Amino acid sequence: MDAERERPGGGRDIGRIGAYRFLALLMLPAVLLLGGAGLVVFLSLDSIRVITDSLEEEHLPGILNSQRTMDNINVLRSESAVVFMAEDPRQRRAALLKARALVAESVFEQSPQIRDAAKTVQDLILKLAAARKRSDDASDRLHLNELRLSSVLGGLKLALGDVQTLEPTHNSRHVTSAARETDKARYERARKSFEPVLELCRRTDLSFAQRETCSAFQRDLRVVGQAWNEKGEADLEARALWKELDVTLEDLNNAASNEEFQRAYAGMEGLRAEARSMRIGFYVSMGLLTAMLLGGVAVLHRHILSPISLAAHELRQIRFGSPARQLPPVRIHELQQLLDLVPSLRVYLTELAARSGALEQEKNRYESLSLVDALTGVANRRSFDARLAESARCASVGMLMIDVDLFKNYNDSLGHPAGDKCLADVARAMQTTLYRHNDALFRYGGEEFAVILEDATERQALAVAERIMSGIRSLRLPHPDSVVAPHVTVSIGVAVARREEGGSGADLVARADSALYQAKAGGRDRVCLYGAEGA
């Protein structure tokens, strides 16, 4: 439809475009936005590449050097701990040599700050070694004088008798503790333990030799006390130096790690700035893309979805018989062509519905005729075959084969119209005797009828057969040419099949026929059960 054409009803047409052009115009802003966002991301990634190259070529070697320096500092701390803690002087001397080699200026060449800290560490290590040397000398003197004191004490015991006192330990490890006051208290307890000896030495009745021995004892006891104090002071000094050295090494380790970290941090700040720019660009792009998406949905709703929904509503109205309305124009050329077809569909759908209704009625009528006997109004042989096939799912099925006795003689004596009326009356009477909804009566052929009883026992089937015979007798239809009775009677053969027996529907019909034959042979106007005695 051209843009200049007048619409039916006098309304002016609007300008229209093709569906593909409309889709291209709708997608163009999104494509441009994605292209711009991709360009921004490309430039940001290129800047990140430059920064990472700089980190790899410049900062990474510095980081490796810093790591190597920190490893040396850790080794230095370990060797300094040996200088402080080892008991063997040879171990301390070897550790001191390693520590002095590690603090050499060639190992720490990163910055003046680190070199100055390394010199401080070297001075502290030397002082620590000197303090430990004084402690060793004091320990040696303490040990020697303890031996001498022990010898003098033994001589006094021989001269003055058994004296209860504390024996010297000949071991200086117990002298030093973390608190100097604890060492002094321990020394005082040891000194007081020698008070009995000192008290004996104050006696005036001692011989010259005994007085000389007492003087030696008092002298050695003073020397032991001096050595004890010197060792404790040296150990305390060494402990203080070790603490200061440990703090200095920790500062040196931090300085070595922070120096290159500051250089790497600048590079990371550049990466962070680029990432921030990419994140802002991403958020802006997503916002614009979302706005475009919402706008596109609005455009699709306005120009495509809403007209389609309106057309669907009008089609439903037409389907239910309501008159069609004039639809508003749209800009999509192909969609407008479809909407223009909606009014013309009403007549077509109306005619189609009428034809479909007539065909459905005709179909139902012919289907009903194909399943119902026209004369008696009950189901016919075709319906019987279908129902018999369906009954195979039941646990048990009862079959009644019914034959109007001497019906040929009835027709010959009263005529075929009377015979047809007789069959119709007999069928209605039998139908009224079936109480259950799933019990069904069929005209099997001619004057022969059949009843299918689903989920029925032999006793129930016989009861239905007796009701049918009683119902036929109660009609009192005259049968002037019957040798059985003066009125119409029936003979019934009964058979029941169980699903576990595995028989077919044809087998069940054959059994019921056999029982019917037995009823006829027995004089008619009776019921005979298949498998019963005499049947």
C-alpha positions as CSV (number, residue, x, y, z in Angstrom):
1,M,0.0,0.0,0.0
2,D,1.5,3.3,-1.1
3,A,2.1,6.2,1.4
4,E,-0.2,8.5,-0.6
5,R,-3.2,6.2,-0.8
6,E,-6.4,7.0,1.1
7,R,-7.5,4.4,3.6
8,P,-11.0,3.0,3.4
9,G,-13.4,5.2,5.4
10,G,-11.7,8.4,4.3
11,G,-8.7,8.4,6.7
12,R,-5.4,9.6,5.3
13,D,-2.6,7.0,5.2
14,I,0.7,7.4,6.9
15,G,4.2,7.0,5.7
16,R,5.5,3.4,6.0
17,I,8.8,1.5,5.7
18,G,9.6,-2.1,5.1
19,A,10.1,-4.6,8.0
20,Y,13.8,-5.1,7.3
21,R,14.5,-1.4,7.1
22,F,12.7,-0.9,10.3
23,L,14.7,-3.6,12.0
24,A,18.0,-2.1,10.7
25,L,17.1,1.4,12.0
26,L,16.2,-0.1,15.3
27,M,19.5,-1.9,15.6
28,L,21.8,0.8,14.3
29,P,22.1,2.8,17.6
30,A,22.9,-0.4,19.6
31,V,25.6,-1.3,17.0
32,L,27.2,2.1,17.2
33,L,27.1,2.0,21.0
34,L,28.8,-1.4,21.1
35,G,31.4,-0.2,18.6
36,G,32.2,2.8,20.7
37,A,32.4,0.8,23.9
38,G,34.6,-1.7,22.2
39,L,37.0,1.1,21.1
40,V,37.2,2.4,24.6
41,V,37.9,-1.0,26.0
42,F,40.6,-1.5,23.4
43,L,42.4,1.7,24.3
44,S,42.2,0.9,28.0
45,L,43.6,-2.6,27.4
46,D,46.5,-1.1,25.4
47,S,47.3,1.3,28.3
48,I,47.1,-1.7,30.7
49,R,49.5,-3.6,28.4
50,V,52.0,-0.7,28.6
51,I,51.9,-0.6,32.4
52,T,52.3,-4.4,32.7
53,D,55.3,-4.3,30.4
54,S,56.8,-1.6,32.6
55,L,56.2,-3.8,35.7
56,E,57.7,-6.8,34.0
57,E,60.8,-5.0,32.7
58,E,61.6,-2.5,35.5
59,H,59.8,-3.4,38.7
60,L,59.9,-7.1,38.6
61,P,63.8,-7.2,38.7
62,G,63.7,-4.8,41.6
63,I,61.2,-6.9,43.4
64,L,63.4,-9.9,42.9
65,N,66.4,-8.0,44.3
66,S,64.2,-6.9,47.3
67,Q,63.3,-10.6,47.8
68,R,66.9,-11.6,47.7
69,T,67.7,-8.8,50.3
70,M,64.9,-10.0,52.5
71,D,66.2,-13.6,52.3
72,N,69.7,-12.3,53.4
73,I,68.1,-10.4,56.3
74,N,66.3,-13.6,57.4
75,V,69.6,-15.5,57.3
76,L,71.2,-12.6,59.2
77,R,68.5,-12.8,61.9
78,S,69.1,-16.6,62.2
79,E,72.9,-16.2,62.5
80,S,72.4,-13.4,65.1
81,A,70.2,-15.7,67.1
82,V,73.0,-18.2,67.1
83,V,75.4,-15.5,68.4
84,F,73.0,-14.8,71.2
85,M,71.8,-18.2,72.1
86,A,74.5,-20.7,71.3
87,E,76.5,-22.1,74.3
88,D,79.4,-23.3,72.3
89,P,81.8,-20.3,71.6
90,R,82.9,-21.9,68.3
91,Q,79.4,-21.9,67.0
92,R,79.0,-18.2,68.0
93,R,82.3,-17.3,66.3
94,A,81.2,-19.0,63.1
95,A,77.8,-17.3,63.2
96,L,79.5,-14.0,63.8
97,L,81.6,-14.4,60.7
98,K,78.6,-15.2,58.6
99,A,76.6,-12.3,60.0
100,R,79.5,-9.8,59.3
101,A,79.7,-11.1,55.8
102,L,76.0,-10.6,55.2
103,V,76.0,-7.0,56.5
104,A,78.8,-6.2,54.1
105,E,77.9,-3.3,51.8
106,S,78.0,-5.4,48.6
107,V,75.0,-7.4,49.8
108,F,72.7,-4.4,50.5
109,E,73.2,-2.0,47.6
110,Q,69.6,-0.9,47.2
111,S,69.5,2.5,49.0
112,P,71.5,4.6,51.5
113,Q,68.7,4.0,54.1
114,I,69.3,0.2,53.9
115,R,73.0,0.6,53.9
116,D,72.9,2.8,57.1
117,A,70.6,0.2,58.7
118,A,73.0,-2.5,57.8
119,K,75.9,-0.7,59.5
120,T,73.8,-0.3,62.6
121,V,73.1,-4.0,62.5
122,Q,76.8,-4.7,62.2
123,D,77.6,-2.6,65.3
124,L,74.9,-4.3,67.3
125,I,76.1,-7.8,66.3
126,L,79.7,-6.8,67.4
127,K,78.4,-5.5,70.7
128,L,76.3,-8.6,71.2
129,A,79.3,-10.8,70.5
130,A,81.4,-8.8,73.0
131,A,78.7,-9.1,75.7
132,R,78.4,-12.9,75.1
133,K,82.3,-13.0,75.3
134,R,82.2,-11.3,78.7
135,S,79.5,-13.7,79.8
136,D,81.6,-16.6,78.8
137,D,84.6,-15.2,80.7
138,A,82.5,-14.7,83.8
139,S,81.1,-18.2,83.4
140,D,84.6,-19.6,83.3
141,R,85.6,-17.7,86.4
142,L,82.5,-18.7,88.2
143,H,83.0,-22.3,87.3
144,L,86.7,-22.2,88.4
145,N,85.9,-20.5,91.7
146,E,83.0,-22.8,92.4
147,L,85.5,-25.7,92.1
148,R,87.9,-24.0,94.4
149,L,85.0,-23.2,96.8
150,S,83.9,-26.8,96.7
151,S,87.5,-27.9,97.6
152,V,87.8,-25.5,100.5
153,L,84.3,-26.5,101.7
154,G,85.4,-30.1,101.7
155,G,88.5,-29.2,103.8
156,L,86.4,-27.3,106.3
157,K,84.1,-30.3,106.7
158,L,87.1,-32.5,107.5
159,A,88.4,-30.0,110.0
160,L,85.2,-28.8,111.7
161,G,82.9,-31.7,111.2
162,D,79.8,-32.3,108.9
163,V,78.4,-28.9,107.9
164,Q,74.9,-28.8,106.4
165,T,75.1,-26.4,103.4
166,L,74.3,-26.0,99.7
167,E,76.8,-27.6,97.4
168,P,78.1,-25.5,94.5
169,T,76.6,-26.5,91.2
170,H,79.7,-26.0,88.9
171,N,77.2,-24.8,86.3
172,S,76.5,-21.2,85.4
173,R,73.4,-21.7,83.3
174,H,71.1,-21.2,86.2
175,V,72.6,-17.8,87.0
176,T,70.9,-15.7,84.3
177,S,67.1,-15.2,84.1
178,A,64.9,-12.8,82.2
179,A,64.7,-10.6,85.4
180,R,67.9,-9.5,87.0
181,E,66.2,-9.3,90.4
182,T,65.5,-13.0,90.2
183,D,69.2,-13.8,89.8
184,K,70.1,-11.6,92.8
185,A,67.4,-13.3,95.0
186,R,68.8,-16.7,93.9
187,Y,72.3,-15.7,94.7
188,E,71.2,-14.4,98.2
189,R,69.6,-17.8,98.9
190,A,72.8,-19.6,97.9
191,R,74.9,-17.2,100.0
192,K,72.7,-17.7,103.1
193,S,73.1,-21.4,102.8
194,F,76.8,-20.9,103.7
195,E,76.0,-19.0,106.9
196,P,76.7,-22.1,109.1
197,V,80.2,-22.3,107.7
198,L,80.8,-18.6,108.2
199,E,79.5,-18.8,111.7
200,L,82.1,-21.6,112.5
201,C,84.8,-19.5,110.9
202,R,84.1,-16.7,113.5
203,R,85.1,-19.0,116.4
204,T,88.1,-17.9,118.4
205,D,89.4,-21.4,119.2
206,L,90.3,-22.2,115.6
207,S,93.8,-23.3,114.8
208,F,96.0,-21.4,112.4
209,A,95.4,-23.9,109.6
210,Q,91.6,-23.7,110.2
211,R,91.7,-19.9,110.1
212,E,93.7,-20.0,106.9
213,T,91.1,-22.4,105.4
214,C,88.3,-20.1,106.5
215,S,90.0,-17.1,105.0
216,A,90.3,-19.0,101.7
217,F,86.7,-20.0,101.9
218,Q,85.5,-16.4,102.4
219,R,87.8,-15.1,99.6
220,D,86.5,-17.7,97.2
221,L,82.9,-17.0,98.2
222,R,83.4,-13.3,97.4
223,V,85.0,-14.1,94.0
224,V,82.0,-16.4,93.2
225,G,79.6,-13.6,94.0
226,Q,81.5,-11.2,91.8
227,A,81.6,-13.7,88.9
228,W,77.9,-14.4,89.4
229,N,77.1,-10.7,89.1
230,E,79.4,-10.1,86.1
231,K,77.8,-13.0,84.2
232,G,74.3,-11.8,85.0
233,E,75.0,-8.2,83.9
234,A,76.7,-9.5,80.7
235,D,73.7,-11.7,79.9
236,L,71.3,-8.9,80.6
237,E,73.2,-6.6,78.3
238,A,73.3,-9.3,75.6
239,R,69.5,-9.8,75.9
240,A,68.9,-6.1,75.5
241,L,71.2,-6.0,72.5
242,W,69.4,-8.9,71.0
243,K,66.1,-7.2,71.4
244,E,67.4,-4.0,69.8
245,L,69.0,-6.1,67.0
246,D,65.8,-7.9,66.3
247,V,63.8,-4.7,66.0
248,T,66.5,-3.2,63.7
249,L,66.4,-6.3,61.5
250,E,62.7,-6.1,61.4
251,D,62.9,-2.4,60.3
252,L,65.6,-3.4,57.7
253,N,63.3,-6.1,56.4
254,N,60.4,-3.6,56.1
255,A,62.6,-1.1,54.4
256,A,63.8,-3.6,51.9
257,S,60.3,-4.7,51.1
258,N,58.7,-1.2,51.0
259,E,61.3,0.4,48.7
260,E,60.3,-1.6,45.6
261,F,56.7,-1.8,46.8
262,Q,56.5,2.0,46.4
263,R,57.7,1.7,42.8
264,A,55.3,-1.1,42.0
265,Y,52.5,0.8,43.8
266,A,52.8,3.6,41.3
267,G,52.3,1.1,38.5
268,M,49.4,-0.5,40.2
269,E,47.8,2.9,40.7
270,G,48.0,3.3,36.9
271,L,46.3,0.0,36.5
272,R,43.7,0.9,39.0
273,A,43.0,4.2,37.2
274,E,42.6,2.4,33.9
275,A,40.4,-0.2,35.5
276,R,38.3,2.6,37.0
277,S,38.0,4.2,33.6
278,M,36.9,0.8,32.1
279,R,34.4,0.3,34.9
280,I,32.9,3.8,34.4
281,G,32.8,3.2,30.7
282,F,31.1,-0.1,31.2
283,Y,28.5,1.3,33.5
284,V,27.8,4.2,31.1
285,S,27.6,1.8,28.2
286,M,25.3,-0.6,30.1
287,G,23.1,2.4,31.1
288,L,22.9,3.6,27.5
289,L,22.4,0.1,26.2
290,T,19.6,-0.5,28.7
291,A,18.0,2.8,27.7
292,M,18.2,1.8,24.1
293,L,16.8,-1.6,24.9
294,L,13.9,-0.1,26.7
295,G,13.4,2.3,23.9
296,G,13.5,-0.5,21.4
297,V,11.0,-2.5,23.4
298,A,8.7,0.6,23.4
299,V,9.1,1.0,19.7
300,L,8.5,-2.7,19.1
301,H,5.4,-2.5,21.3
302,R,4.1,0.6,19.6
303,H,4.7,-0.4,16.0
304,I,4.6,-4.2,16.0
305,L,3.4,-5.9,19.2
306,S,0.4,-3.6,19.9
307,P,-1.0,-3.9,16.3
308,I,-0.5,-7.7,16.4
309,S,-2.3,-7.9,19.8
310,L,-5.1,-5.7,18.5
311,A,-5.4,-7.8,15.4
312,A,-5.5,-11.0,17.5
313,H,-8.2,-9.5,19.7
314,E,-10.2,-8.6,16.6
315,L,-9.7,-12.1,15.2
316,R,-11.1,-13.5,18.5
317,Q,-14.1,-11.2,18.2
318,I,-14.7,-12.4,14.7
319,R,-14.3,-16.0,15.8
320,F,-17.1,-15.5,18.4
321,G,-19.3,-13.7,15.9
322,S,-18.7,-10.0,16.8
323,P,-18.4,-7.5,14.0
324,A,-14.9,-6.4,13.0
325,R,-13.7,-2.9,13.7
326,Q,-11.5,-0.6,11.6
327,L,-7.9,-1.1,12.8
328,P,-5.6,2.0,13.2
329,P,-2.8,2.3,10.6
330,V,0.8,1.2,11.3
331,R,4.2,2.2,9.8
332,I,5.4,-1.3,8.9
333,H,4.3,-2.0,5.3
334,E,4.1,-5.8,5.6
335,L,2.2,-5.6,8.9
336,Q,-0.3,-3.1,7.4
337,Q,-1.0,-5.6,4.6
338,L,-1.8,-8.2,7.2
339,L,-4.1,-5.9,9.2
340,D,-6.0,-5.0,6.0
341,L,-6.9,-8.7,5.7
342,V,-8.6,-8.9,9.1
343,P,-12.1,-7.4,8.1
344,S,-12.3,-9.8,5.1
345,L,-11.7,-12.8,7.4
346,R,-15.0,-12.3,9.2
347,V,-17.1,-13.5,6.2
348,Y,-14.8,-16.3,5.5
349,L,-14.7,-17.5,9.1
350,T,-18.4,-17.2,9.4
351,E,-19.0,-19.3,6.4
352,L,-16.3,-21.8,7.5
353,A,-17.9,-22.1,10.9
354,A,-21.3,-22.8,9.4
355,R,-19.9,-25.4,7.1
356,S,-17.9,-27.0,9.9
357,G,-21.0,-27.1,12.1
358,A,-23.0,-28.8,9.4
359,L,-20.2,-31.3,8.8
360,E,-19.9,-32.0,12.5
361,Q,-23.6,-32.7,12.8
362,E,-23.6,-34.9,9.8
363,K,-20.6,-36.7,11.1
364,N,-22.3,-37.3,14.5
365,R,-25.4,-38.5,12.9
366,Y,-23.7,-41.0,10.6
367,E,-21.5,-42.1,13.5
368,S,-24.5,-42.7,15.6
369,L,-26.2,-44.6,12.9
370,S,-23.1,-46.8,12.4
371,L,-23.2,-47.8,16.1
372,V,-26.9,-48.1,16.9
373,D,-29.4,-50.6,15.5
374,A,-32.1,-48.6,13.7
375,L,-35.0,-51.0,14.6
376,T,-34.5,-51.6,18.3
377,G,-32.5,-48.5,19.3
378,V,-29.8,-50.5,21.1
379,A,-26.1,-50.9,20.1
380,N,-25.4,-52.9,17.0
381,R,-22.9,-55.6,16.1
382,R,-20.2,-53.1,15.3
383,S,-20.5,-51.5,18.7
384,F,-20.5,-55.0,20.2
385,D,-17.2,-55.9,18.7
386,A,-15.6,-52.6,20.0
387,R,-17.0,-53.1,23.5
388,L,-15.8,-56.7,23.6
389,A,-12.3,-55.7,22.7
390,E,-12.3,-53.0,25.4
391,S,-13.6,-55.5,28.1
392,A,-10.3,-57.4,27.9
393,R,-8.9,-55.1,30.5
394,C,-11.5,-56.2,33.1
395,A,-10.8,-58.9,35.7
396,S,-13.7,-60.9,34.5
397,V,-16.3,-60.5,31.7
398,G,-19.8,-62.1,31.6
399,M,-21.5,-62.8,28.2
400,L,-25.2,-63.4,27.7
401,M,-26.3,-64.7,24.2
402,I,-30.1,-64.3,23.9
403,D,-32.3,-65.7,21.3
404,V,-36.1,-65.1,20.8
405,D,-37.7,-68.5,20.8
406,L,-39.2,-69.6,17.4
407,F,-39.1,-66.0,16.1
408,K,-39.4,-67.3,12.5
409,N,-42.8,-68.8,13.3
410,Y,-43.8,-65.5,14.9
411,N,-43.0,-63.7,11.6
412,D,-44.7,-66.3,9.5
413,S,-47.9,-66.2,11.6
414,L,-48.2,-62.5,12.4
415,G,-46.2,-60.8,9.7
416,H,-42.9,-58.9,9.5
417,P,-44.3,-55.6,10.9
418,A,-45.5,-57.4,14.0
419,G,-42.1,-59.1,14.2
420,D,-40.3,-55.8,14.1
421,K,-42.5,-54.4,16.8
422,C,-41.9,-57.5,18.9
423,L,-38.1,-57.2,18.6
424,A,-38.3,-53.5,19.6
425,D,-40.5,-54.4,22.7
426,V,-38.2,-57.2,23.7
427,A,-35.1,-54.9,23.4
428,R,-36.7,-52.2,25.6
429,A,-37.7,-54.8,28.2
430,M,-34.2,-56.3,28.3
431,Q,-32.7,-52.8,28.6
432,T,-34.7,-52.0,31.7
433,T,-33.3,-55.1,33.5
434,L,-29.7,-53.8,33.3
435,Y,-29.0,-51.9,36.4
436,R,-25.2,-51.2,36.3
437,H,-23.9,-48.4,34.0
438,N,-21.2,-50.6,32.5
439,D,-23.6,-53.4,31.5
440,A,-24.5,-53.1,27.8
441,L,-27.1,-54.7,25.5
442,F,-26.4,-55.3,21.8
443,R,-28.4,-56.6,18.8
444,Y,-26.2,-59.4,17.7
445,G,-28.1,-60.2,14.5
446,G,-31.7,-61.0,13.5
447,E,-33.6,-62.1,16.6
448,E,-30.4,-62.7,18.6
449,F,-29.2,-60.3,21.3
450,A,-26.0,-60.1,23.5
451,V,-25.2,-58.6,26.8
452,I,-21.7,-57.8,28.1
453,L,-21.3,-57.7,31.8
454,E,-17.9,-56.3,32.9
455,D,-16.3,-57.4,36.2
456,A,-19.2,-59.9,36.8
457,T,-19.2,-63.3,38.5
458,E,-21.2,-66.3,37.3
459,R,-23.7,-65.7,40.0
460,Q,-24.2,-62.1,38.9
461,A,-24.5,-63.1,35.3
462,L,-27.1,-65.8,36.0
463,A,-29.1,-63.2,38.1
464,V,-29.2,-60.8,35.1
465,A,-30.3,-63.6,32.8
466,E,-33.1,-64.5,35.1
467,R,-34.2,-60.9,35.3
468,I,-34.2,-60.7,31.5
469,M,-36.4,-63.8,31.2
470,S,-38.8,-62.5,33.8
471,G,-39.0,-59.2,32.0
472,I,-39.8,-60.8,28.6
473,R,-42.4,-63.0,30.2
474,S,-44.0,-60.0,31.9
475,L,-44.6,-58.5,28.4
476,R,-47.1,-61.3,27.6
477,L,-46.6,-60.8,23.9
478,P,-48.9,-63.4,22.2
479,H,-47.1,-66.1,20.1
480,P,-49.8,-68.2,18.5
481,D,-47.4,-70.4,16.7
482,S,-45.1,-71.3,19.6
483,V,-44.8,-74.8,21.0
484,V,-42.9,-73.4,24.1
485,A,-45.5,-71.1,25.5
486,P,-48.5,-69.0,24.4
487,H,-46.4,-65.8,24.7
488,V,-43.0,-64.7,23.5
489,T,-40.0,-66.3,25.4
490,V,-36.3,-66.3,25.1
491,S,-33.4,-68.7,25.6
492,I,-30.2,-67.5,27.2
493,G,-26.7,-68.9,27.2
494,V,-24.3,-67.6,29.9
495,A,-20.5,-67.7,30.0
496,V,-18.0,-65.9,32.2
497,A,-14.3,-65.5,31.4
498,R,-11.5,-64.4,33.8
499,R,-8.5,-62.5,32.6
500,E,-6.0,-64.9,34.2
501,E,-7.4,-67.7,32.0
502,G,-5.9,-65.9,28.9
503,G,-8.9,-66.5,26.6
504,S,-9.9,-64.1,23.8
505,G,-13.2,-62.4,23.2
506,A,-14.0,-64.8,20.4
507,D,-13.5,-67.7,22.9
508,L,-16.0,-66.1,25.2
509,V,-18.6,-65.6,22.4
510,A,-18.1,-69.3,21.5
511,R,-18.7,-70.4,25.1
512,A,-21.9,-68.3,25.3
513,D,-23.1,-69.6,21.9
514,S,-22.5,-73.2,23.2
515,A,-24.5,-72.5,26.3
516,L,-27.3,-70.9,24.2
517,Y,-27.3,-74.0,22.0
518,Q,-27.6,-76.1,25.1
519,A,-30.6,-74.0,26.3
520,K,-32.4,-74.4,23.0
521,A,-31.7,-78.1,22.9
522,G,-33.1,-78.4,26.5
523,G,-36.5,-77.0,25.4
524,R,-36.0,-73.3,25.2
525,D,-37.4,-70.6,27.6
526,R,-34.5,-71.2,30.0
527,V,-31.0,-70.1,31.1
528,C,-28.0,-72.4,30.6
529,L,-24.5,-71.6,32.1
530,Y,-21.5,-72.7,30.2
531,G,-19.5,-75.4,32.1
532,A,-22.4,-76.3,34.4
533,E,-23.6,-79.9,34.6
534,G,-25.4,-80.9,31.5
535,A,-24.2,-77.7,29.7
